[in-house]
Amino acid sequence: MLSVVKRFLIGRPLKSSELGEQKLNKTKALAILSSDALSSVAYGPEQILLVLMTIGTIAFWYSIPIAVGVLILLLALILSYRQIIFAYPRGGGAYVVSKENLGENAGLIAGGSLLVDYILTVAVSVSAGTDAITSAIPSLHDHNVLIASVLVILITILNLRGITESASILAYPVYLFVLALFILIGVGLFNIITGNVSPDLHAPLGTPVAGITLFLLLRAFASGSSALTGVEAISNAIPNFKYPSAKNAAKTLAIMGSLLAVLLVGIVVLAYYYGISPKVEETVISQIASETFGRNYMYYFIQGTTALILVLAANTGYSAFPLLAFNLSKDKYIPSMFKMRGDRLGYSNGIITLGITSILLIIVFQGQTEQLIPLYAVGVFIPFTLSQTGMLVKWIREKPKGWIVKLSINFVGALISFTVMMIFFITKFGQVWAVLIFLPLLVFGFHKVKRHYMAVGEQLSISSCEPPLAIEGNVIIVPVAGITYVVEHSLNYAKSLNPEQILAVYVAFDKEDEKAFEEKWKKWQPDIRLVTLYSHYRSLIQPLSKFISKVENKAIESNYQVTVLIPQFIPKKGWHNILHNQSSLLIREILLHRRDVVITTVPYRFKK
């Protein structure tokens, strides 16, 4: 039944030879990897206005120069990540760059930041998309968390079906969103140019504002820079592109940067001229669309596509998180399960992990986007800063042709990224302090996992380990619960192994029962020694465990191997298991931790 449901949800398994068919062309890659960055124009401008609003609406004209500053940062990041794409065509982005050029810990900080950031990408995007839905349908406001959680589940299932299939579906909403915003910006600018927008709605550029400070402007700039989250995703996912992957990734990055620049400036300009102020119950884009078109079909088209891309922007996380997790797993910093491809050739364990953690985050924060954005933004500017600094070290060390220009580009990117990161820490410390705790803990966890894998490798290596002691013979212990066909079947198997000795062990809770069982056994299996253990406290495990320890100690002295052979019957139907005490499973679980004991299960399957 479960396999049928699985096939229905994610489709038939794909052969390993079909991996090449799962690569993305530029059109699909732009949709699936740029949706996060493009969707951030729906809340980036709003974050600028929220900071400026603390002074008053008269300060809103500062959003224009702040937007220009964000564009300068965007240009620096696009040029920087273009260089990373060609320098590291196998992907990995900030993690690989930082680890190679700045050291192991810097790489782990970048990798850990991005892992958390992609979880936040999903939570923020879906929460923001839910906000857009409930802005259009206010009666759904009370169900934000439920709606967001269901949307995450749907996107997770879509990604489990494979990157090509998900990209084919997601391309339409992304391009519809771009079209919708181009129409909105075009009509809005036309209304402004033709004088259909009252100049009284906004303060003229350059109007003196009492109380404005450089600190406040920097804070607004940092908040607006949240619109740049997702820029790094393409450099992480280069292996997902069709050949030549690096060139295709670089072109996709340039297109994404151009679209993001136009949309961001357009929304900021319209918000300024329309005199839009942020509202709790309605997003900035919703207000702009309402002012431009009224509440007609165009308004709902814009709101619908905005909601779709905000939700589907989560797909950037689903594209980049599994690949980053693969790189960390390959380097043995996180569990090896993240290296495994699923039925549809995607890294399904990474996809499922991302979906579960995102839902938990949405529940904890109750789907409040504004609470997540500062943590989300600072999480991405840490790897921004580290990757640019890593590239600086690379150019200084290698000095390739034209390295001065490359160095200058990465220096500007590193400087601005570091500035934005510090502004977040200083101005929004109350919201981002958790980063200073969980990042060191995450890096510590990475090192613990790596040490475990290194220790395992050392212990498994033939060359570095002492040769195992020769086994002179085998002593088999068979726990028995009665005189049954299952026990007889197990004893016959034990005899076939030609051991030195077979010990049947029976744990009795009653003295009379103990004596009666011994008499029956002598008649039934006179050739096999029976050991009866009386349990004063009706415990099966404790006396059995003590007996096995005694045998184990004696066997070690004689270089004998102790094998505990556990009879276990298998019911025909799964639900029948709850009707039995499963003592065999409990015995096996306890004995698994014994160093010199081999546990063997002899199953007997019921036919009825």
GULO-201204 format. One line per 5 residues: number of its first residue (from 1); for each residue x, y, z of C-alpha. Coordinates in nm, 4 decimals, decimal comma. Layout:
<dodrens>
NUM> X:Y:Z; ...
</dodrens>
This chain:
<dodrens>
1> 0,0000:0,0000:0,0000; 0,2774:0,2423:0,0963; 0,4662:0,1673:-0,2247; 0,1548:0,2402:-0,4320; 0,1071:0,5766:-0,2575
6> 0,4779:0,6543:-0,3051; 0,4609:0,5801:-0,6790; 0,1504:0,7955:-0,7110; 0,3134:1,0912:-0,5336; 0,6659:1,0880:-0,6773
11> 0,6438:0,8702:-0,9875; 0,8358:0,5660:-1,1119; 1,2025:0,5171:-1,0167; 1,4574:0,6485:-1,2660; 1,7659:0,4585:-1,3796
16> 2,1074:0,6003:-1,2920; 2,1749:0,6319:-1,6664; 1,8891:0,8849:-1,6882; 2,0767:1,1370:-1,4700; 2,1790:1,3466:-1,7711
21> 1,8122:1,4018:-1,8550; 1,7664:1,5672:-1,5144; 1,9969:1,8594:-1,5999; 1,8453:2,2075:-1,6457; 1,8594:2,4444:-1,9405
26> 1,8868:2,8203:-1,8759; 1,5116:2,8816:-1,9020; 1,4205:2,6239:-1,6387; 1,7234:2,7033:-1,4228; 1,6282:3,0714:-1,4109
31> 1,2838:2,9762:-1,2848; 1,3912:2,7245:-1,0239; 1,7096:2,8950:-0,8968; 1,6116:3,2612:-0,9241; 1,2665:3,2445:-0,7726
36> 1,4016:3,3240:-0,4235; 1,5915:3,6335:-0,5356; 1,3117:3,7573:-0,7647; 1,0416:3,6975:-0,5063; 1,2295:3,9044:-0,2471
41> 1,1204:4,2220:-0,4273; 0,7809:4,1477:-0,2705; 0,9171:4,2143:0,0793; 1,2590:4,3853:0,0338; 1,1175:4,7343:-0,0404
46> 0,8696:4,6881:0,2454; 1,1584:4,6265:0,4860; 1,3153:4,9608:0,3846; 0,9894:5,1462:0,4466; 0,9370:4,9766:0,7838
51> 1,2658:5,1251:0,9083; 1,2053:5,4714:0,7587; 0,8537:5,4786:0,9019; 1,0031:5,5099:1,2523; 1,0888:5,8722:1,1548
56> 0,7711:5,9382:0,9569; 0,6368:5,9112:0,6033; 0,8311:6,2261:0,5104; 1,1458:6,0092:0,5230; 1,0171:5,7726:0,2543
61> 1,2048:5,9603:-0,0210; 1,5252:5,8097:0,1202; 1,4061:5,4749:-0,0153; 1,5231:5,5879:-0,3625; 1,8948:5,6422:-0,2773
66> 1,8833:5,3353:-0,0516; 1,7566:5,1297:-0,3469; 2,0496:5,2619:-0,5547; 2,2858:5,1430:-0,2808; 2,1240:4,7991:-0,2878
71> 2,1749:4,7910:-0,6664; 2,5460:4,8642:-0,6219; 2,5702:4,5741:-0,3787; 2,3750:4,3545:-0,6215; 2,6179:4,4383:-0,9042
76> 2,9173:4,3575:-0,6824; 2,7628:4,0243:-0,5803; 2,6685:3,9257:-0,9355; 3,0210:3,9984:-1,0630; 3,1734:3,8199:-0,7633
81> 2,9615:3,5085:-0,7938; 3,0264:3,5017:-1,1675; 3,3948:3,4665:-1,0841; 3,3162:3,1935:-0,8313; 3,1186:3,0002:-1,0945
86> 3,4184:2,9837:-1,3300; 3,6735:2,9292:-1,0511; 3,4687:2,6472:-0,8922; 3,2596:2,4920:-1,1734; 3,1719:2,1840:-0,9646
91> 2,9521:2,3943:-0,7379; 2,9553:2,4255:-0,3625; 2,9620:2,8059:-0,3646; 3,0602:2,9803:-0,0431; 3,1291:2,6541:0,1422
96> 3,3900:2,5282:-0,1050; 3,5450:2,8735:-0,1613; 3,5772:2,9469:0,2110; 3,7042:2,5999:0,3024; 3,9701:2,5991:0,0318
101> 4,0984:2,9528:0,0857; 4,0200:3,0461:0,4470; 4,0404:2,7114:0,6206; 3,8149:2,4372:0,7515; 3,6267:2,6384:1,0145
106> 3,5525:2,9271:0,7776; 3,4130:2,6767:0,5281; 3,1976:2,5143:0,7940; 3,0651:2,8519:0,9104; 2,9718:2,9348:0,5496
111> 2,8232:2,5886:0,4907; 2,6335:2,5882:0,8199; 2,5004:2,9396:0,7565; 2,3747:2,8391:0,4145; 2,2127:2,5177:0,5385
116> 2,0187:2,7185:0,7961; 1,9553:2,9936:0,5426; 1,7941:2,7535:0,2963; 1,5640:2,6295:0,5712; 1,4780:2,9941:0,6389
121> 1,4349:3,0482:0,2641; 1,1547:2,7951:0,2599; 0,9959:2,9259:0,5809; 1,0183:3,2937:0,4802; 0,9051:3,2386:0,1217
126> 0,6065:3,0247:0,2111; 0,5105:3,2536:0,5015; 0,5315:3,5588:0,2728; 0,3279:3,3776:0,0073; 0,0670:3,2934:0,2672
131> 0,0594:3,6623:0,3678; -0,0115:3,7535:0,0049; -0,2959:3,5003:-0,0091; -0,4513:3,6248:0,3145; -0,4100:3,9890:0,2020
136> -0,6418:3,9099:-0,0879; -0,8675:3,6852:0,1241; -0,8643:3,8345:0,4802; -1,0923:3,5628:0,6206; -0,7984:3,3190:0,5969
141> -0,5711:3,5221:0,8292; -0,6305:3,2879:1,1239; -0,5097:2,9857:0,9253; -0,1678:3,1158:0,8168; 0,0356:2,8398:0,9847
146> -0,1825:2,5584:0,8488; -0,1812:2,7007:0,4943; 0,1974:2,7502:0,5021; 0,2589:2,3963:0,6328; 0,0401:2,2392:0,3632
151> 0,2216:2,4413:0,0955; 0,5611:2,3178:0,2206; 0,4379:1,9571:0,2020; 0,3184:2,0081:-0,1568; 0,6497:2,1655:-0,2645
156> 0,8432:1,8861:-0,0948; 0,6457:1,6217:-0,2860; 0,6969:1,8153:-0,6092; 1,0746:1,8204:-0,5575; 1,0838:1,4510:-0,4723
161> 0,9507:1,3944:-0,8233; 1,2787:1,5298:-0,9660; 1,4385:1,8630:-1,0453; 1,3412:1,8646:-1,4140; 0,9765:1,7910:-1,3453
166> 0,9535:2,0508:-1,0692; 1,1297:2,3086:-1,2900; 0,8846:2,2439:-1,5740; 0,5913:2,3162:-1,3418; 0,7475:2,6112:-1,1589
171> 0,8676:2,7965:-1,4689; 0,5166:2,9207:-1,5507; 0,4388:3,0959:-1,2178; 0,7856:3,2583:-1,2090; 0,7580:3,4045:-1,5579
176> 0,3955:3,5034:-1,4961; 0,5127:3,6929:-1,1857; 0,7816:3,8739:-1,3850; 0,5222:3,9614:-1,6509; 0,2727:4,0790:-1,3877
181> 0,5279:4,3075:-1,2202; 0,6477:4,4461:-1,5525; 0,2853:4,5350:-1,6341; 0,2376:4,6857:-1,2856; 0,5584:4,8902:-1,3061
186> 0,4902:4,9958:-1,6655; 0,1332:5,1143:-1,5956; 0,2408:5,2738:-1,2667; 0,5232:5,4704:-1,4299; 0,2871:5,5753:-1,7093
191> 0,0423:5,7098:-1,4493; 0,3239:5,9011:-1,2776; 0,4593:6,0491:-1,6029; 0,1124:6,1532:-1,7236; 0,0334:6,3217:-1,3931
196> -0,2342:6,0762:-1,2816; -0,0604:6,0387:-0,9435; -0,0973:6,3332:-0,7062; 0,2383:6,4900:-0,6006; 0,0844:6,5450:-0,2571
201> 0,1123:6,1721:-0,1849; 0,4898:6,1927:-0,1332; 0,7543:6,4322:-0,0048; 0,9846:6,5705:-0,2781; 1,3312:6,4200:-0,3100
206> 1,5769:6,6060:-0,0877; 1,3146:6,7215:0,1645; 1,4893:6,7823:0,5010; 1,3872:6,5198:0,7584; 1,4248:6,5937:1,1279
211> 1,5725:6,3070:1,3294; 1,7242:6,1183:1,0345; 2,0636:5,9669:1,1149; 2,3306:5,7757:0,9260; 2,2704:5,4829:1,1608
216> 1,9007:5,4722:1,0620; 1,9828:5,4928:0,6908; 2,2353:5,2107:0,7231; 1,9739:5,0063:0,9060; 1,7235:5,0684:0,6240
221> 1,9910:4,9756:0,3681; 2,0650:4,6501:0,5503; 1,6935:4,5684:0,5683; 1,6521:4,6395:0,1968; 1,9493:4,4135:0,1233
226> 1,7312:4,1224:0,2301; 1,6068:4,1429:-0,1290; 1,9427:3,9972:-0,2356; 1,9022:3,6667:-0,0568; 1,9161:3,3814:-0,3047
231> 2,1772:3,5444:-0,5309; 2,4297:3,2765:-0,4288; 2,2031:2,9804:-0,5130; 2,3181:2,9501:-0,8757; 2,6845:2,9121:-0,7762
236> 2,5882:2,6302:-0,5385; 2,3885:2,4419:-0,8006; 2,6219:2,4482:-1,1053; 2,6098:2,0644:-1,1389; 2,2349:2,0925:-1,2111
241> 2,2996:2,2821:-1,5376; 2,3334:2,1265:-1,8806; 2,6772:2,1293:-2,0440; 2,8633:2,3684:-2,0568; 2,7379:2,4065:-1,7007
246> 2,9620:2,6963:-1,5888; 2,8780:2,9132:-1,8909; 2,5067:2,8419:-1,8619; 2,5157:2,9189:-1,4885; 2,6981:3,2503:-1,5480
251> 2,4441:3,3583:-1,8114; 2,1542:3,2622:-1,5856; 2,3114:3,4636:-1,3018; 2,3392:3,7725:-1,5260; 1,9763:3,7453:-1,6380
256> 1,8605:3,7017:-1,2793; 2,0592:4,0091:-1,1667; 1,9118:4,2235:-1,4438; 1,5546:4,1190:-1,3682; 1,6035:4,1686:-0,9953
261> 1,7457:4,5176:-1,0456; 1,4544:4,6306:-1,2650; 1,1844:4,4855:-1,0409; 1,3375:4,6132:-0,7165; 1,3838:4,9713:-0,8392
266> 1,0411:4,9701:-1,0023; 0,8601:4,8680:-0,6825; 1,0570:5,1164:-0,4697; 0,9806:5,4019:-0,7122; 0,6088:5,3197:-0,7286
271> 0,5846:5,2863:-0,3491; 0,7489:5,6290:-0,3117; 0,5308:5,8125:-0,5671; 0,2107:5,6476:-0,4459; 0,2994:5,7327:-0,0846
276> 0,2556:5,3714:0,0240; 0,3034:5,2935:0,3951; 0,3525:4,9381:0,5243; 0,0446:4,7808:0,6822; 0,0131:4,4696:0,8940
281> -0,2911:4,3444:0,7069; -0,1811:4,4315:0,3512; 0,1505:4,4028:0,1686; 0,3142:4,6930:-0,0189; 0,2676:4,5243:-0,3585
286> -0,0999:4,4685:-0,2802; -0,1400:4,8399:-0,2058; 0,0456:4,9447:-0,5230; -0,1654:4,7097:-0,7367; -0,4831:4,8349:-0,5700
291> -0,3879:5,1989:-0,6364; -0,2897:5,1247:-0,9966; -0,5736:4,8986:-1,1103; -0,8306:4,8963:-0,8310; -0,9595:4,5639:-0,6999
296> -1,0251:4,4173:-1,0439; -0,8944:4,1123:-1,2304; -0,5492:4,2711:-1,2801; -0,5141:4,3213:-0,9040; -0,5958:3,9577:-0,8392
301> -0,3653:3,8492:-1,1226; -0,0763:4,0386:-0,9609; -0,1610:3,9150:-0,6113; -0,2039:3,5603:-0,7369; 0,1303:3,5509:-0,9195
306> 0,3010:3,7225:-0,6237; 0,1625:3,4656:-0,3849; 0,2695:3,1871:-0,6197; 0,6285:3,3037:-0,6587; 0,6623:3,3756:-0,2876
311> 0,5548:3,0210:-0,2159; 0,7547:2,8707:-0,5007; 1,0632:3,0763:-0,4107; 1,1072:2,8045:-0,1535; 1,2150:2,5899:-0,4451
316> 1,5491:2,7704:-0,4546; 1,6136:2,6184:-0,1131; 1,5061:2,2771:-0,2393; 1,7491:2,3068:-0,5312; 2,0500:2,4304:-0,3325
321> 2,0097:2,2658:0,0119; 2,0447:1,9029:-0,1080; 2,3562:1,9865:-0,3142; 2,5200:2,1727:-0,0255; 2,4276:1,8869:0,2090
326> 2,5840:1,6467:-0,0436; 2,9126:1,8415:-0,0393; 2,9189:1,8522:0,3416; 2,8329:1,4818:0,3572; 3,1024:1,3970:0,1016
331> 3,3524:1,5712:0,3307; 3,2086:1,3684:0,6241; 3,0682:1,6649:0,8206; 2,7058:1,5493:0,8166; 2,5478:1,2005:0,7905
336> 2,6276:0,9989:0,4790; 2,2567:0,9567:0,4014; 2,2688:1,3017:0,2372; 2,4918:1,1579:-0,0382; 2,2276:0,9092:-0,1481
341> 2,0093:0,9699:-0,4513; 1,6435:0,8751:-0,4297; 1,4158:0,6990:-0,6769; 1,3953:1,0121:-0,8931; 1,7747:1,0755:-0,8832
346> 1,7432:1,3716:-0,6480; 1,9029:1,3842:-0,3039; 1,5719:1,2935:-0,1422; 1,7003:1,2800:0,2184; 1,8080:1,6431:0,1882
351> 1,4721:1,7381:0,0378; 1,2726:1,5658:0,3135; 1,4935:1,7104:0,5890; 1,4465:2,0589:0,4465; 1,0686:2,0189:0,4347
356> 1,0377:1,8924:0,7935; 1,2651:2,1587:0,9466; 1,0901:2,4359:0,7520; 0,7493:2,3316:0,8841; 0,8872:2,3251:1,2397
361> 1,0223:2,6774:1,1905; 0,6897:2,8033:1,0553; 0,5097:2,6555:1,3563; 0,7592:2,8024:1,6074; 0,7400:3,1523:1,4530
366> 0,3673:3,1216:1,3790; 0,4333:3,2148:1,0158; 0,5386:3,5726:1,1030; 0,7597:3,6693:0,8063; 0,8939:3,9901:0,9577
371> 1,0375:3,7940:1,2520; 1,2228:3,5566:1,0204; 1,3640:3,8006:0,7632; 1,6448:3,9542:0,9801; 1,7668:3,6075:1,0819
376> 1,7331:3,4962:0,7200; 1,9268:3,7956:0,5828; 2,2148:3,7856:0,8318; 2,2460:3,4127:0,7660; 2,3142:3,4725:0,3980
381> 2,5455:3,7741:0,4411; 2,7859:3,5672:0,6527; 2,8642:3,3320:0,3591; 2,8540:3,6323:0,1203; 3,1360:3,7910:0,3225
386> 3,3341:3,4687:0,3623; 3,3108:3,3715:-0,0046; 3,4249:3,7141:-0,1253; 3,7111:3,7154:0,1261; 3,8065:3,3648:0,0171
391> 3,8258:3,4795:-0,3441; 4,0520:3,7691:-0,2352; 4,2930:3,5168:-0,0831; 4,2742:3,3005:-0,3957; 4,3636:3,5867:-0,6319
396> 4,6481:3,7097:-0,4090; 4,7887:3,3563:-0,3829; 4,7522:3,2525:-0,7487; 4,7841:3,5901:-0,9286; 4,6220:3,4761:-1,2576
401> 4,5917:3,6997:-1,5648; 4,3786:4,0072:-1,4834; 4,3877:3,9270:-1,1123; 4,3902:4,2940:-1,0069; 4,0451:4,3517:-1,1607
406> 3,9141:4,0284:-1,0089; 4,0624:4,1233:-0,6734; 3,8953:4,4648:-0,6871; 3,5533:4,3142:-0,7640; 3,5749:4,0697:-0,4738
411> 3,7111:4,3390:-0,2408; 3,4090:4,5627:-0,3047; 3,1749:4,2634:-0,2576; 3,3474:4,1596:0,0657; 3,3496:4,5124:0,2071
416> 2,9814:4,5822:0,1389; 2,8720:4,2351:0,2524; 3,0674:4,2697:0,5767; 2,9189:4,6163:0,6337; 2,5632:4,4898:0,5841
421> 2,6285:4,1900:0,8094; 2,7605:4,4123:1,0897; 2,4676:4,6525:1,0535; 2,2297:4,3598:1,1025; 2,4160:4,2472:1,4123
426> 2,4261:4,5979:1,5586; 2,0780:4,7218:1,4702; 1,8790:4,3973:1,5015; 2,0773:4,2115:1,7624; 1,7604:4,1212:1,9501
431> 1,6398:3,9277:1,6440; 1,9670:3,7781:1,5188; 2,1576:3,6959:1,8403; 2,0671:3,3300:1,7973; 2,3144:3,3131:1,5052
436> 2,6026:3,3645:1,7502; 2,4902:3,0572:1,9438; 2,3716:2,8054:1,6862; 2,6543:2,8624:1,4344; 2,9325:2,7647:1,6797
441> 2,7157:2,4716:1,7941; 2,6636:2,3703:1,4319; 3,0371:2,3864:1,3568; 3,1079:2,1863:1,6748; 2,8536:1,9277:1,5554
446> 3,0231:1,9110:1,2132; 3,3581:1,8381:1,3799; 3,2037:1,5697:1,6038; 3,0532:1,3949:1,3008; 3,3841:1,4174:1,1123
451> 3,5757:1,2717:1,4093; 3,3265:0,9847:1,4265; 3,3687:0,9006:1,0573; 3,7477:0,9248:1,0864; 3,7426:0,6933:1,3872
456> 3,5180:0,4464:1,2023; 3,7457:0,4537:0,8982; 4,0502:0,3948:1,1170; 3,8862:0,0996:1,2906; 3,7728:-0,0557:0,9618
461> 4,1071:-0,0173:0,7870; 4,2902:-0,3473:0,7423; 4,6307:-0,1791:0,7326; 4,5944:0,0185:1,0580; 4,4149:-0,2390:1,2750
466> 4,5576:-0,5360:1,4619; 4,4698:-0,8694:1,2972; 4,1680:-1,0358:1,4627; 4,2324:-1,3262:1,6982; 4,1877:-1,6714:1,5508
471> 3,8563:-1,8344:1,6458; 3,9128:-2,1842:1,7856; 3,5462:-2,2762:1,8085; 3,1911:-2,1568:1,8507; 2,9527:-2,1737:2,1468
476> 2,5891:-2,1184:2,0541; 2,3341:-1,9980:2,3093; 1,9686:-2,0423:2,2132; 1,7110:-1,8617:2,4348; 1,3974:-2,0785:2,4368
481> 1,0463:-1,9910:2,5536; 0,8963:-2,3377:2,5307; 0,8886:-2,6610:2,3355; 0,7665:-2,5461:1,9959; 0,8330:-2,6008:1,6284
486> 1,0060:-2,2592:1,6126; 1,2568:-2,3680:1,8810; 1,3120:-2,7047:1,7057; 1,3754:-2,5251:1,3775; 1,6302:-2,2965:1,5492
491> 1,8086:-2,5879:1,7206; 1,8375:-2,7744:1,3901; 1,9979:-2,4675:1,2361; 2,2379:-2,4401:1,5331; 2,3422:-2,8047:1,4858
496> 2,4154:-2,7458:1,1174; 2,6869:-2,4955:1,2168; 2,8882:-2,7704:1,3912; 2,9563:-2,5702:1,7098; 3,1629:-2,6909:2,0018
501> 2,8590:-2,6646:2,2250; 2,4916:-2,5651:2,2084; 2,3337:-2,4226:2,5234; 1,9558:-2,3856:2,5350; 1,8599:-2,1262:2,7967
506> 1,5184:-2,1122:2,9611; 1,4187:-1,8349:3,2061; 1,1591:-1,9516:3,4569; 0,9419:-1,7317:3,6787; 0,8171:-2,0239:3,8869
511> 1,0115:-2,3113:4,0578; 0,7554:-2,5731:3,9629; 0,7528:-2,4512:3,6039; 1,1338:-2,4704:3,6008; 1,1364:-2,8362:3,7156
516> 0,8552:-2,9344:3,4764; 1,0315:-2,7783:3,1785; 1,3606:-2,9562:3,2586; 1,1839:-3,2937:3,2608; 1,0092:-3,2274:2,9301
521> 1,3363:-3,1122:2,7737; 1,5262:-3,4316:2,8711; 1,2680:-3,6349:2,6824; 1,2513:-3,3961:2,3820; 1,6165:-3,2888:2,3264
526> 1,8382:-3,5134:2,5390; 2,1500:-3,4319:2,3306; 2,1342:-3,0562:2,3924; 2,2254:-2,9125:2,7288; 1,9516:-2,7035:2,8899
531> 2,0362:-2,4224:3,1323; 1,7424:-2,3000:3,3393; 1,7607:-1,9588:3,5054; 1,5204:-1,8658:3,7821; 1,4105:-1,4991:3,7727
536> 1,3117:-1,3645:4,1145; 1,1741:-1,0400:3,9683; 1,0047:-1,1853:3,6570; 1,2667:-1,0280:3,4316; 1,3634:-1,2144:3,1166
541> 1,6536:-0,9910:3,0118; 1,8542:-0,9543:3,3342; 1,9245:-1,3243:3,4125; 1,9804:-1,4028:3,0441; 2,2259:-1,1149:3,0101
546> 2,4197:-1,2243:3,3225; 2,4462:-1,5822:3,1945; 2,5690:-1,4695:2,8517; 2,8347:-1,2531:3,0224; 2,9692:-1,5541:3,2158
551> 2,9852:-1,7674:2,9012; 3,1426:-1,4790:2,7102; 3,4221:-1,4359:2,9687; 3,5082:-1,8075:2,9649; 3,4930:-1,8206:2,5837
556> 3,7370:-1,5300:2,5432; 3,9974:-1,7199:2,7474; 3,9738:-2,0148:2,5055; 3,9469:-1,7991:2,1871; 3,5921:-1,9239:2,1378
561> 3,3222:-1,7177:1,9718; 2,9870:-1,6803:2,1481; 2,6837:-1,6722:1,9206; 2,3358:-1,6015:2,0538; 2,0857:-1,7560:1,8166
566> 1,7428:-1,5974:1,8648; 1,4308:-1,7792:1,7376; 1,1723:-1,5360:1,6048; 0,8399:-1,6019:1,4432; 0,7098:-1,3670:1,1761
571> 0,3280:-1,3212:1,1646; 0,1636:-1,3307:0,8254; 0,0020:-0,9888:0,8774; 0,1830:-0,6855:1,0142; -0,0862:-0,5941:1,2659
576> -0,0466:-0,9339:1,4330; 0,2843:-0,8098:1,5812; 0,1019:-0,6011:1,8403; -0,0542:-0,9235:1,9771; 0,2878:-1,0603:2,0809
581> 0,5443:-0,9360:2,3353; 0,8386:-0,9116:2,0878; 1,0862:-1,0391:2,3462; 1,3238:-1,1535:2,0694; 1,3584:-0,7962:1,9472
586> 1,4306:-0,6763:2,3014; 1,6977:-0,9441:2,3541; 1,8651:-0,8537:2,0260; 1,8626:-0,4830:2,1082; 2,0315:-0,5439:2,4469
591> 2,2946:-0,7821:2,3066; 2,3891:-0,5631:2,0103; 2,6068:-0,3574:2,2441; 2,8072:-0,6627:2,3573; 3,1554:-0,6462:2,2115
596> 3,2327:-1,0188:2,1704; 2,8880:-1,1637:2,1020; 2,7427:-1,2450:1,7616; 2,3625:-1,2188:1,7339; 2,1830:-1,4330:1,4780
601> 1,8081:-1,4294:1,4182; 1,6394:-1,7432:1,2870; 1,3011:-1,6386:1,1474; 1,0045:-1,8705:1,1161; 0,7184:-1,7357:0,9039
606> 0,3606:-1,8272:0,9889; 0,1338:-1,9267:0,7041; -0,1934:-1,8312:0,8723
</dodrens>
